[in-house]
Amino acid sequence: MAIARGATIGAKQSSVTVAPAKRDTRLDVLRGLALITIFINHVPGQIFENLTTKNFGFSDAAEAFVLISGIAVGLAYGTRFEPSAWLQTAVKATKRAFTLYLAHMITTFMTLALFLTGAWVFHRPGLLCEINILAVLTNLKAGIPSLVLLGHQIGYNNILPMYGALMLMVPVILLLNAASPLLALAVSGTVWLFAGTYEIAPHNMLIEGYWFLNPLSWQFLFTIGIVGMMHVRRGGKLPQHPVLFAAAAAYVALSFAWVVGQLWSFGIALAALGLPPVLTGFDKTFLSLPRLLHVLALTYLVINIPAISRLLRRSADNPLTILGRHSLNIFVAGTILAMVGQVVLYINNHDRIVGPVFVVIGIAIQFAYAYHLERKRKLETGGRDRLPNRTLVPVPVRVDRSRDRR
């Protein structure tokens, strides 16, 4: 709905008409694609896994998911954030983090139940040695509390704990951004660098090592998404220059050649520079610089290539849009389905036909579930779309001079 507002300029009046803010579906589409990719990667050992983004560059769907989440948080929290309302924002972010925690508990204990059932019914005890399950079963007294306290994470069930930790950081990120976007990026980047250099991360309780996805490292990518989105919403523009575009394209091409050509031996040459591994390695736990730069370069190209932008802008009832709109529910469902898939493939000795067939069926089930959630949402809202109007670009403003001509 257009909003007309009169303003006195000298002795004349003019009205400013703000064009309606439509929900930008590109975020939903990208989130939907990321969810499908994560599901495919979480059912390892089938041919579709060879076609996902991790095989063609340094980063994968996890980096895309976190960056998109940061952008979404910038839209949901940042546009109305005021330092005086910091406590309310903190409460809201904490509630969201708790929701993510509950979702993680659901996927974790469903995974345990699925692998235990598979091992018992099909007489395949080897299933209990998969994805860090055995450490829990051999010490239930410490294992169950470790799961509940996030001190032990079952394999392929480690994105939500990291994301929940990032949500707890949102109030601080927004407060720093309110003072200065550059300050927010500088503080976040410093934390990322120190965490990677000195391996500062939440420790596991049952086994050696750290969380697979260290929130102190991944918060930098998350913060970039928040700060960038809020900058655009305030009317700013992301830097556009032929040199930047060429650099981004060259880096993406280099990453493609590196991964496809299996040129990992060149990593030894990078390590010989004597720099910290976080700057020269390809570690996912601490989000090494090559991975970080790759997802940012890809994002820069997507933003600056109009054809890609148009391709991603789908209708509100497009299947990918609907899938991405219900991202948390679909992520939980996709994780559980992926765990079923791992059990099925293990039982069938990673049959070359069973795996791809299961993946196709699993994706179809997620789309069906998304449509169910969408129908339910529309019934609850009486057929009216109450989704917030959100855009990835500044809302266009046009000045109506018709009154001046009267």
LONU-699848 format. One record per residue: x, y, z of N, C-alpha, C in turn. Coordinates in steps of 0.02 Angstrom, whole numbers, padded with zeros to 5 digits, always signed. Each point is the difference from the previous one (the first is absolute). Layout:
REM LONU-699848
XYZXYZXYZ...
END
This chain:
REM LONU-699848
+00042-00059+00000-00042+00059+00000+00044+00061+00000-00013+00046-00046+00040+00060-00005-00019+00047+00057+00050+00036+00025-00011+00047+00054+00015+00069-00025-00049+00044+00000+00010+00068-00022+00011+00044+00060+00048+00046-00006+00015+00042+00057+00015+00070-00027-00034+00050+00028+00012+00068-00021+00057+00031+00037+00038+00043-00034+00056+00034+00031+00002+00071-00026+00011+00048+00044+00002+00069-00019+00070+00020-00021+00007+00025-00062+00064+00023-00025-00011+00071-00022+00024+00048+00041-00012+00070-00015-00074+00014+00005-00030+00026-00054-00071+00016+00000-00039-00055-00033+00034-00052-00026-00034-00053-00036-00002-00064+00040-00045-00043-00021-00003-00066+00031+00012-00053-00052+00034-00052+00019+00010-00057-00045-00014-00063+00039-00017-00053-00034-00013-00064+00034+00052-00050-00022+00019-00042+00046+00048-00053-00015-00037-00066+00003+00002-00037-00054-00033-00065-00002+00053-00054+00002-00006-00042+00049+00048-00055+00008-00028-00062-00032+00037-00028-00046-00023-00060-00034-00006-00057+00049-00048-00043-00010-00010-00055+00047+00061-00046+00004+00016-00020+00061+00057-00045+00011-00024-00072-00007+00022-00033-00051-00019-00069-00012+00053-00046+00030-00023-00058+00023+00047-00048+00027+00046-00024-00056+00064+00005+00013+00050-00021-00049+00009-00075+00007-00020-00036-00052+00001-00073+00004+00069-00030-00011+00049+00040-00019+00066-00028-00014+00031-00034+00061-00011+00029+00059+00025-00031+00061-00031-00068+00010-00066-00005-00009-00035-00063+00009+00025-00052-00050+00009+00020-00063+00023-00047-00051+00071-00025+00017+00044+00046+00018+00068-00020+00018+00001-00045+00061-00043+00015+00048-00005-00042+00060-00026-00069-00019-00049-00002-00045-00026-00064-00023+00053-00042-00034+00040+00032-00044+00054-00035-00033+00052-00026+00050+00016+00042+00050+00048-00021+00051-00026-00060+00039-00065+00000+00016-00029-00055+00038+00004-00066-00039-00015+00004-00065+00004-00060-00042+00072-00025-00004+00047+00046-00008+00071-00019-00005+00024-00031+00065-00019+00029+00057+00020-00028+00064-00028-00070+00008-00062-00010-00019-00031-00067+00004+00039-00051-00042+00016+00019-00061+00037-00046-00044+00068-00017+00030+00035+00051+00026+00066-00012+00030-00004-00042+00063-00057+00002+00033-00008-00038+00063-00020-00073-00012-00007-00018-00063-00009-00071-00018+00060-00020-00043+00058-00008+00031+00061-00012-00039+00000-00069-00032+00037-00005-00055+00009-00064-00033-00048-00013-00057-00034+00054-00026-00043-00008-00058+00019+00053-00052-00018-00012-00062+00028+00038-00056-00018+00074+00003-00058+00018+00028-00019+00071+00001+00048+00042+00042+00033-00033+00047+00048+00037+00042+00056+00029-00041+00016-00033-00056+00054+00023-00043-00018+00063-00039-00064+00018+00000-00023+00057-00039-00011+00063+00042+00011-00004+00065-00013+00058+00043+00059+00048+00000-00012+00059+00026+00048+00056-00005+00068-00015+00032+00002-00043+00049+00064-00013+00034+00052-00030-00047-00023-00029-00056+00045-00030-00049+00028+00049-00051-00021+00063+00005+00019+00049-00051+00028+00065+00029+00015-00001+00064+00029+00060+00031+00017-00013+00073+00031+00050+00031+00024-00009+00069-00056-00004+00051-00054+00038-00011-00055+00001+00048-00055-00047-00022-00049-00011+00045-00056-00043-00018-00065+00031+00025-00052-00040+00005-00067+00026+00018-00001+00028+00071+00043-00024+00044+00000+00025+00069+00018+00074+00002+00051+00020-00038+00019+00071-00002-00057+00042-00029-00031-00025-00053-00056+00036-00031-00057+00007+00050-00015-00053+00037-00055+00001+00048+00012+00051+00055+00061+00004+00025+00016+00047+00054-00003+00072-00025+00026+00013-00060-00002+00068-00028-00072+00021-00012-00041-00044-00028-00070+00015-00011-00035+00012+00066+00017-00039+00051-00030+00009+00066+00017+00069+00028+00062+00022-00009+00020+00066+00023-00040+00054-00035-00009-00007-00065-00040+00049-00038-00072+00001+00026-00028-00060+00012-00069-00005+00025-00006+00032+00069+00050-00009+00043-00001+00030+00066+00004+00076-00006+00040+00024-00047+00003+00072-00011-00067+00029-00019-00039-00039-00038-00068+00022-00018-00048-00005+00058+00003-00055+00036-00049-00013+00053+00011+00041+00063+00063+00011+00017+00016+00034+00063+00029+00070-00011+00044+00005-00049+00040+00060-00006-00036+00062-00023-00050-00007-00043-00032+00059-00028-00038+00040+00052-00021-00032+00053-00037+00035+00053+00040+00005+00065+00064-00017-00003+00039-00001+00061+00017+00070+00025-00010+00010+00064+00021+00061+00034+00040-00019+00061+00057+00033+00013+00039-00017+00060-00041-00001+00064-00050+00045+00004-00041+00003+00061-00043-00063+00008-00012-00035-00056-00041-00061+00002+00044-00062-00002+00061+00007+00023+00048-00055-00004-00024-00061+00038-00030+00010+00059-00022-00056+00041-00055-00040-00035-00047+00036-00031-00054-00035-00035+00028-00042-00058+00049+00028-00035+00031-00038-00055+00036-00061+00027+00034+00008+00057+00035-00056+00030-00048-00056+00020-00057+00019+00027-00050-00050+00019-00026-00037-00062-00015+00038-00052-00025-00030-00062+00051-00048-00030+00063+00022-00002+00053-00042-00029+00011-00063+00043-00005+00007+00066+00009-00057+00045-00056-00051-00011-00061+00024-00008-00056-00046-00013+00012-00039-00065+00025+00036-00050+00014-00034-00064+00056-00052+00009+00051+00017+00039+00054-00047+00013-00026-00062+00036-00046+00009+00046-00029-00056+00036-00041-00045-00046-00036+00032-00047-00037-00039-00050+00048-00043-00041+00056+00029-00019+00051-00037-00038+00029-00058+00042+00008+00013+00065+00025-00052+00045-00049-00059+00002-00065+00016+00007-00050-00053+00002-00001-00040-00066+00006+00036-00055+00002-00033-00065+00061-00047-00004+00056+00023+00027+00061-00042+00000-00010-00062+00043-00033+00007+00057-00013-00057+00043-00044-00052-00036-00049+00025-00038-00044-00045-00038+00041-00040-00050+00041+00034-00040+00039-00035-00051+00052-00047+00032+00029+00021+00055+00052-00041+00033-00029-00066+00026-00055+00004+00037-00027-00062+00030-00037-00042-00052-00027+00032-00052-00028-00039-00055+00056-00039-00036+00057+00032-00008+00057-00033-00031+00022-00061+00041+00005+00009+00065+00018-00056+00043-00050-00057-00007-00064+00017+00001-00052-00051-00005+00004-00037-00067+00011+00037-00053+00003-00031-00067+00059-00048-00006+00059+00021+00024+00059-00043-00006-00005-00060+00047-00027+00010+00060-00009-00057+00045-00050-00050-00028-00055+00026-00028-00050-00044-00029+00028-00038-00060+00037+00035-00042+00030-00033-00058+00049-00055+00020+00040+00015+00052+00049-00050+00022-00035-00061+00029-00056+00011+00036-00035-00056+00033-00041-00041-00050-00041+00035-00040-00046-00036-00045+00038-00036-00056+00051+00031-00027+00036-00029-00057+00065-00034+00019+00013-00004+00065+00059-00035+00026+00064+00030-00031+00004+00064+00002+00059+00035-00027+00030+00044+00055+00035-00030+00048+00029+00038+00056+00050+00053-00022+00026-00007-00060+00047+00050-00025-00031+00070-00004-00066+00003-00005-00034+00065-00002+00015+00041+00063+00011-00034+00056+00012+00034+00063+00069+00031+00004+00043-00017-00048+00067+00029-00002+00003+00060-00047-00056+00018-00029-00002+00056-00047-00014+00066+00036+00019+00054-00031-00016+00070+00017+00001+00016+00075+00051-00023+00035+00012+00017+00070-00053-00026+00048-00035-00052-00019-00052-00027+00044+00030-00044+00055+00052-00037-00016+00028-00048+00047+00023+00033+00065+00027+00060-00005+00024+00035+00060-00056+00011+00050-00061+00008-00024-00057+00010+00044-00022-00067+00030-00004-00051-00042-00026-00065+00022+00046-00034+00050+00065+00011-00005+00047-00033+00045+00005+00036+00067-00031+00057+00006+00002+00038+00063-00063+00042+00006-00056-00034+00008-00065+00035+00001-00004+00051+00057+00032-00015+00056-00004+00045+00058+00027+00069-00017+00054+00002-00040+00027+00064-00021-00024+00019-00070-00020-00050-00039-00019+00012-00069-00063+00040-00009-00053-00018+00036-00064+00035-00006+00007+00073+00023+00029+00013+00060+00010+00071+00019+00043+00038-00051+00049-00033-00030+00042+00033-00049-00041+00021-00061-00045-00043-00021-00044+00018-00056-00044+00059+00017-00029-00002+00060-00046+00053+00021+00036+00066+00008+00062-00003+00024+00040+00061+00011+00040+00020-00061-00011-00033-00056+00034+00014-00063+00075-00013+00003+00021-00040+00050+00070-00017+00006+00020-00059-00044-00050-00031-00030+00014-00053-00049-00053+00006-00055+00023+00003-00062-00045+00007-00056+00009-00058-00048-00056-00033-00015+00001-00055-00047+00014+00026-00070+00037-00038-00038+00017+00022-00067-00061+00018-00042+00008+00051-00041-00053+00026-00043-00057+00033+00041+00011+00010+00064-00049+00034+00043+00036+00057+00036+00037+00041-00036+00041+00051+00033-00010+00071-00026-00048+00010-00045-00012+00068-00025-00042+00041+00049-00052-00030+00027-00046+00038+00044+00033+00025+00064+00045-00039+00033+00034+00028+00059+00040+00062-00017+00035-00002-00056+00038+00059-00020-00046+00059-00015-00055-00014-00035-00047+00053-00018-00033+00030+00063-00016-00043+00048-00029+00024+00063+00048+00046+00036+00065-00019+00001+00050+00043+00032+00005+00067-00035-00005-00001-00067+00002+00063-00037-00059+00045+00017-00059-00030+00011-00058+00040+00018+00010+00035+00067+00035-00033+00046+00014+00032+00065+00047+00060-00007+00038+00002-00055+00045+00056-00013-00034+00059-00034-00060-00011-00025-00034+00051-00041-00006+00068+00036-00021+00002+00064-00006+00066+00033+00065+00039+00001+00056-00036+00012+00065+00034+00002+00019+00025-00070-00012-00042-00050+00016+00020-00069-00040+00062-00019-00064+00001+00016-00043+00057-00017+00021+00063+00038+00021-00009+00062+00022+00057+00040+00064+00030-00029+00046-00042-00019+00062+00024-00032-00014+00033-00067-00046-00029-00037-00018+00028-00065-00034+00068+00007-00039+00008+00053-00033+00065+00012+00052+00054+00014+00055-00019+00033+00053+00048+00013+00039+00015-00063+00016-00053-00038+00036+00007-00063+00004-00067-00035-00023-00004-00062+00005-00064-00037+00072-00024-00005+00047+00047-00010+00070-00019-00004+00025-00029+00066-00025+00028+00056+00019-00027+00065-00025-00071+00008-00062-00012-00021-00029-00068+00005+00042-00049-00040+00019+00019-00060+00040-00045-00042+00070-00009+00029+00029+00054+00027+00067-00005+00027+00002-00045+00061-00048+00007+00045-00002-00042+00060-00013-00072-00020-00048-00011-00045-00016-00067-00022+00060-00033-00035+00033+00037-00043+00059-00026-00035+00057-00017+00047+00008+00041+00051+00053-00013+00050-00013-00064+00038-00064-00009+00020-00019-00062+00035+00013-00060-00044-00020+00006-00064+00011-00055-00048+00074-00017-00006+00043+00051-00006+00071-00010-00009+00031-00032+00062-00016+00025+00060+00028-00027+00061-00025-00072+00012-00064-00012-00013-00027-00068+00010+00035-00049-00046+00013+00020-00063+00033-00045-00047+00074-00008+00014+00032+00054+00020+00073-00002+00011+00017-00041+00062-00038+00010+00053+00015-00033+00064-00047-00058+00015-00041-00019-00049-00047-00057+00006-00042+00006+00063-00035+00056+00003-00047+00013+00055-00069-00021-00023-00029-00050+00033-00065-00026-00021-00030-00040+00057-00067-00011+00001-00030-00043+00050+00027-00071-00006+00019-00029+00056+00030-00067-00001-00053-00054+00006+00016-00058-00029-00042-00059+00010+00010-00029+00069-00050-00036+00025+00002-00027+00067+00017-00075+00001-00017-00035-00054+00011-00073-00001+00061-00020-00040+00016+00038-00051+00057-00016-00043+00045+00061-00006+00060-00010-00025+00046+00055-00009-00024+00047-00055+00020+00062+00007-00014+00048-00053-00053+00051+00017-00024+00035-00052-00046+00056+00009-00065-00014-00037-00048+00047+00010-00059-00003-00042+00022-00002-00073-00036-00037-00041+00018-00004-00070-00006+00068-00035-00049+00040+00019-00008+00067-00027+00006+00049+00058+00057+00034+00003+00015+00045+00056-00038+00066-00008-00047+00015+00045-00038+00063-00006+00042+00062+00004+00057-00002+00036+00043+00058+00005+00033+00016-00067+00005-00049-00044+00026+00011-00067-00055+00018-00049-00054-00037+00003-00054+00009-00048-00040+00064+00011+00007+00030+00059-00035+00062+00013+00023+00056-00047+00060-00004-00027+00025+00052-00045-00042+00002-00064-00012-00058-00029-00042-00004-00060-00071+00022+00016-00025-00021+00056-00067+00020+00024-00005+00075+00007+00051+00030+00030+00001+00073+00011+00003+00037-00066+00039-00025-00048+00004+00031-00065-00069+00003-00032-00038-00054+00007-00068-00001-00027-00044+00052+00033+00003+00005+00066-00042+00048+00037+00019+00072-00019+00064+00015+00005+00023+00069-00013-00014+00020-00072+00014-00045-00047-00012+00016-00070-00073+00013-00014-00044-00041+00029-00072+00009-00012-00025+00065+00030+00022+00017+00060-00022+00061+00032+00027+00061-00037+00059-00005-00027+00028+00055-00040-00044+00013-00061-00021-00053-00034-00042+00008-00059-00068+00027+00020-00028-00024+00055-00066+00023+00021+00000+00074+00019+00057+00024+00021+00005+00072+00016+00009+00043-00062+00002-00030-00058+00008+00037-00062+00069-00003-00028+00045-00038+00032+00067-00006-00025+00005-00049-00058+00057-00002-00031+00012-00045-00055+00063-00041+00013-00002-00061-00023+00060-00041+00004+00049+00023-00053+00065-00004+00013+00049+00025-00048-00004-00036-00066-00002+00038-00054-00002-00028-00067+00056+00030-00042+00043-00043-00025+00056+00024-00039+00025-00057-00045+00018+00015-00061+00023-00053-00045+00059-00040+00028+00044+00034+00037+00058-00035+00029-00023-00051+00052-00048+00020+00042-00027-00046+00051-00036-00059-00033-00037+00015-00052-00036-00053-00036+00050-00050-00030+00052+00026-00031+00050-00043-00031+00036-00041+00053+00015+00032+00057+00034-00037+00054-00043-00056+00027-00065+00014+00009-00046-00051+00026-00006-00057-00050-00007+00016-00064-00006-00051-00051+00064-00042-00004+00058+00033+00005+00064-00036-00004+00008-00047+00060-00021+00023+00059+00007-00042+00059-00046-00061-00003-00061+00011-00024-00046-00057-00008+00027-00049-00051+00029+00025-00055+00030-00044-00051+00060-00038+00028+00041+00035+00039+00058-00033+00031-00023-00055+00048-00051+00015+00039-00026-00049+00047-00027-00061-00037-00035+00012-00055-00027-00055-00040+00056-00045-00026+00052+00032-00029+00056-00038-00027+00036-00038+00055+00007+00032+00058+00036-00030+00056-00035-00064+00024-00067+00005+00010-00037-00057+00027-00010-00054-00052-00021+00019-00060-00012-00050-00052+00065-00033-00021+00054+00039-00003+00065-00028-00020+00038-00032+00057-00030-00001+00061+00032-00030+00058+00071+00027+00011+00005+00066+00003+00065+00033+00006+00016+00015+00073-00021-00043+00045+00009+00013+00071+00074+00002+00021+00043-00028-00041+00071+00002+00017+00027+00071+00001-00034+00045-00036+00021+00070+00002-00011+00031+00069-00042-00033+00040-00011+00024+00068+00063-00003+00041+00045-00046-00018+00064-00005+00035+00041+00064-00012-00004+00026-00061+00036+00062-00016-00029+00058+00040-00066+00001+00008-00031+00053+00040+00022-00006+00073+00002-00061+00026+00020-00010+00069+00072+00021+00011+00041-00006-00052+00071+00018+00006+00010+00075+00010-00052+00039-00012+00005+00072+00010+00006+00018+00074-00016-00048+00043+00006+00012+00071-00059+00035+00031-00053+00010-00037-00060+00033+00026-00043-00051+00038-00044+00024+00043-00044-00046+00036-00043-00041-00048-00016-00061+00016-00041-00042-00044-00068+00030-00016-00026+00042+00045-00065+00031-00013+00003+00046-00061+00061+00022-00018+00008+00044-00058+00019-00038-00063+00029-00058+00008+00025-00036-00059-00031-00069-00010-00035-00026+00051-00027-00067-00005-00071-00002-00027-00032-00058+00006-00067-00009-00026-00045-00032+00053+00017+00013+00063-00036-00030+00056-00070+00028+00006-00048-00044+00011-00070+00020+00006-00017+00021+00071+00030-00033+00049-00015+00016+00070+00012+00074+00015+00058+00025-00021+00018+00069+00014-00011+00047-00060-00036-00024-00050-00018+00040-00058+00061+00037-00028+00046-00038-00027+00062+00029-00027-00014+00051-00054+00046+00046-00009-00009+00056-00045-00018-00021-00072+00032-00051-00029-00020-00019-00068-00074-00018-00007-00028-00033+00051-00071-00017-00001-00042+00063+00007+00019+00043+00045-00036+00063+00012-00001+00043-00063+00058+00008-00031+00004+00041-00060-00041-00030-00057-00003-00066-00003-00036-00032-00055-00074+00015+00003-00030-00009+00059-00072+00013+00005-00016+00074-00011+00045+00045+00022-00010+00071-00011+00007+00018-00074+00048-00031-00034+00010+00013-00072-00061-00024-00039-00025-00060+00017-00060-00025-00033-00059+00047+00010-00008+00024+00062-00055+00045+00015+00006+00065-00040+00061+00025-00006+00011+00062-00037-00020-00009-00074+00016-00058-00028-00017-00013-00070-00076-00007-00008-00032-00034+00047-00073-00008-00003-00035+00067+00002+00025+00044+00043-00031+00066+00008+00010+00043-00063+00057-00007-00032+00019+00045-00055-00012-00027-00070-00025-00061-00005-00018-00027-00065-00076+00001-00005-00029+00046-00037-00074+00007-00002-00036-00063-00020+00028-00038-00046-00034-00061-00023-00009-00050+00058+00050-00006+00043-00005-00046+00057-00051+00027+00049+00002+00065+00012-00048+00031+00046-00072-00011-00023-00011+00008-00065-00068-00010-00027-00021-00073+00005+00048-00045-00011-00015-00071+00004-00021-00020+00070+00030+00031+00050-00015-00017+00070-00065+00032+00024-00023+00052-00033-00061+00035+00022-00061-00038-00027-00024-00048+00039-00056-00041-00019-00065+00027+00032-00056-00028-00021-00064+00020+00028-00007-00025+00071-00048+00028+00037-00009-00019+00070-00024-00072+00008-00031-00028-00052-00024-00069+00004+00045-00050-00036+00061+00022-00018+00048-00045-00030+00022-00052+00051+00009-00063-00019+00019-00052+00047+00062+00017+00041+00052+00028-00032+00061+00017+00037-00013+00057+00049-00042+00047-00020-00017+00055+00045-00035-00026+00063-00047-00044-00010-00037-00029+00056+00046-00041+00044+00045-00038-00031+00047-00041+00038+00043+00044+00045+00029+00053-00029+00043+00044+00039-00037+00041+00052-00064+00012-00011-00040+00040+00047-00009-00037+00066-00002-00066-00003-00009-00041+00061+00065-00035+00017+00053+00037+00001+00067-00029+00002+00014-00043+00061-00020+00021+00060+00017-00039+00059-00036-00067+00000-00065+00001-00014-00037-00063-00003+00028-00047-00052+00017+00028-00058+00027-00041-00054+00069-00025+00018+00040+00041+00033+00066-00023+00020-00005-00059+00048-00045+00005+00049-00009-00055+00047-00023-00063-00036-00050+00008-00043-00026-00058-00038+00055-00028-00045+00039+00044-00033+00053-00023-00044+00054-00037+00038+00017+00023+00060+00051-00033+00040-00022-00070+00020-00063-00006+00023-00026-00066+00019-00002-00047-00060-00023+00026-00057-00002-00041-00061+00071-00021-00021+00048+00045+00008+00069-00016-00018+00027-00056+00045-00019+00002+00064+00022-00054+00045-00033-00066-00018-00063+00002-00021-00032-00061-00026+00039-00025-00060+00019+00047-00044+00037-00019-00060+00067-00032+00017+00034+00026+00051+00064-00030+00018-00008-00072+00024-00054-00011+00039-00013-00068+00024-00017-00046-00059-00043+00025-00045-00020-00040-00059+00060-00018-00042+00043+00049-00014+00059-00014-00041+00049-00047+00034+00007+00006+00066+00045-00045+00036-00026-00072-00004-00064-00008+00009-00030-00067-00001+00007-00031-00070-00005+00043-00052+00004-00024-00069+00070+00005-00028+00050+00009+00044+00070+00003-00021+00012+00054-00053-00033+00057+00010+00007+00058-00045-00014-00019-00073-00056-00033-00008-00021-00020-00067-00006+00061-00046+00024-00006-00061+00004+00057-00046-00068+00023-00025-00050-00042+00007-00068+00018-00021-00041+00024+00059+00005-00034+00056-00039+00017+00059+00014+00072+00023+00063+00021+00000+00019+00066+00024-00034+00056-00040+00010+00004-00065-00032+00053-00040-00076-00001+00005-00030-00061+00000-00073-00004+00006-00024+00029+00066+00036-00016+00053-00019+00026+00065+00004+00077+00001+00054+00027-00028+00009+00072+00000-00058+00035-00037-00019-00028-00058-00056+00030-00038-00064-00003+00041-00013-00056+00031-00060-00007+00042+00003+00048+00059+00059+00006+00031+00008+00045+00057-00013+00073-00018+00025+00021-00058-00012+00069-00022-00075+00011-00013-00032-00049-00032-00072+00005-00014-00039+00006+00065+00019-00038+00050-00035+00003+00065+00008+00069+00031+00059+00030-00006+00011+00067+00029-00043+00053-00036-00005-00006-00065-00044+00047-00037-00072-00009+00021-00022-00063+00007-00069-00013+00021-00012+00028+00070+00048-00008+00044-00006+00027+00068-00003+00076-00001+00040+00031-00042+00000+00073-00006-00068+00025-00024-00030-00034-00048-00066+00020-00025-00053-00009+00055+00008-00053+00040-00046-00009+00057+00006+00058+00049+00060+00019+00016+00011+00056+00046-00027+00065-00029+00007+00009-00065-00025+00060-00033-00076+00003+00002-00033-00055-00014-00073-00003+00003-00024+00014+00071+00035-00028+00048-00018+00011+00070+00008+00074+00019+00053+00031-00024+00011+00071+00015-00055+00043-00030-00020-00015-00061-00051+00040-00033-00068-00010+00033-00014-00061+00024-00062-00011+00036-00002+00040+00065+00058+00002+00034+00003+00037+00064-00006+00075-00010+00020+00024-00059-00004+00072-00013-00062+00019-00041-00046-00049-00009-00060+00015-00037+00012+00013-00073+00054-00028-00028+00015+00010-00071+00039+00063-00014+00012+00040+00052+00038+00061-00010+00073-00013+00015+00043+00026-00041+00072-00009+00009+00026+00051+00049+00015-00021+00061+00023+00046+00051+00076-00002+00008+00033-00029-00048+00073+00000+00003+00025+00071-00006+00052+00018+00039+00025+00068-00003+00027+00017-00068-00010+00063-00019+00027+00024-00064+00074+00012+00008+00039-00035-00038+00072+00006+00007+00031+00003-00069+00049+00043-00008+00035+00004-00063+00074-00001+00012+00038-00019-00051+00072+00000+00004+00030+00064-00026-00042+00044-00026+00023+00063-00027-00041+00056+00031+00026+00062+00002-00037+00054+00029-00068+00009-00035-00051+00016+00040-00066+00012-00028+00001+00062-00044-00021-00005-00063+00002+00058-00043-00048+00055+00023+00022+00061-00008-00041+00058+00020-00011+00044-00061-00062+00017-00012-00014+00045-00055-00038+00061+00026+00016+00057-00025-00032+00062+00022-00057+00016-00047-00060+00008+00030-00059+00016-00039-00007+00075-00003+00009+00030-00058-00003+00073-00010-00068+00022-00027-00049-00045+00000-00064+00017-00031-00034+00059+00034+00010+00007+00067-00032+00056+00035+00031+00066-00020+00065-00002-00018+00033+00063-00020-00028+00026-00066-00028-00045-00040-00024+00022-00065-00072+00025+00003-00031-00007+00058-00069+00021+00005-00005+00076+00008
END
